[in-house]
Each structure stands twice: as C-alpha cells, then as structure tokens.
Amino acid sequence: MPRAKAVCSTTDCRQTVKAKGKCEQHQPIGWHTSNRRERLPGDWSRRRLIVLRRDNYTCYVCSGDATEVDHVDRGDNHSLANLAAICRECHKAKTLRER
C-alpha cells in the first residue's frame, strides 16, 4: 500500500513534505539553503553535548539559557575551542548578520 504524503508540521500549512517536519518555506532560516549540516563532523552530537555542558548551558552572548552551539569564528573549524553554547535568539541574529 502506498504511503500517505506527509504535510508540513507548521500550523495551517498544507504543503507536502518528503518526510515528517516542515516544508521548505517553514524551515529554520539558513538550514534549507545551506550545506552546513552535511559539513558537520560525524561526532557532532557528542561535541555539541560536551560544549553545552562545558558552558553550563549558558549563552556566551546574552548569558541566557543556551540550547544550541555556535562556531565562534566562521568556517568549518569544529574544534572545541571554536565552539560555544548560545541561545536560539542570539544564534539566529548572529547567523543573519554573517550572511
């Protein structure tokens, strides 16, 4: 039996998607047009957790609650020295500035 098409998880959006999640229009800014995720090292999940714990889940920009990890200096330097915990709002603002 053919599989039913998935619909964007954004409220009131009826766009179909290849898998569960959001359609291209509702993807977080930056990821749907970037190959950044593909360039992350295979152990990214481990590094991310190390950085969040090391930085006590505190945003290095505003001292708020950090849920993400930022590459302090742009590029593909994934060393722990170049990674810092950051909150979603500050990460989004930094990403937009660097575009």
N, C-alpha and C positions, 0 to 999 in steps of 0.2 A: 504494500500500500504506500503511495507517495506521501512524503512528509508535508505537513501543513507549513506554509511560509510563516516566518516569524515577523512580528510587527515591532517597530521602534518602541522602546520602553518609555519614551517621553510621553507624558500625559497628553491626550488628544492628538497625537501624531499617528497617522495611518500608513506611513512609509514602510515598505517591506525591507527586511534586512536578511543577510545570509545566515546569521546565527543570532542567538539572543543578544540583546544590547540595544544600542542607539543607532539610528540611521546616520549617514554622513553629515547631514545638516546639524545634528544634535551632538556630535562627538565633541569632547573637550577641545578647546582651542589649542591648536598646534599638533595634536597627535594624528588627526585624519589626513594631514598633508605632509607629515614628516616620516622619515625612515628611522627616527631616533630609537624607537623601541627595538628595531632589528639590530642596531649597533650596540645595544647594551650587552655586557658580558653575560655568559651563561649562569653565573652565580649572582646575578643582580639582586634577587630576593634576599639572599644571605647578606650581601653588602648593605642593602637598604636597612635591614633589621639591625645590623651592627651600628650603623650611623645613627638611627633613631634612638637606640639605647644609649650609645655613647653621648649623644647630645641631650639626653633626658627628655626626649620628645618636645623640645623647646625650639621654636623658630629662631634662627640666628639673625633675622631681620627685625622682627617686632616683639620677640620673647613670648609670643602666644603659643598655643598648642600646635605642635608640628605633626603632620601626618604624611608628609612627602619628603623626598630627598632631592637636593639641588646640586648640580655641578657648579661650584662657585665660579670657576673660570670656565668660559665656554669651550666647547670641544668634546673630545672623546677621552679625556683623562679621567678614568674611573677609579683612580687611587683613592683610598680612604681620606687622604689629606685634602683632596679636592672636593669632597662630598660633605654636605651639611644638611641637618634637619631644617625643614622650612614648612610653614603653614600653607594651605592651599591658596589663600588670597595673595600672599606675598609671592608665591611661586608663579601664579598666573600673571601678576603685574610684572615680574622680572622677565618672564618669557615674552610678554608683549613688547616690553622695552627693547629687548635684544633682537627682535625680528627685523 
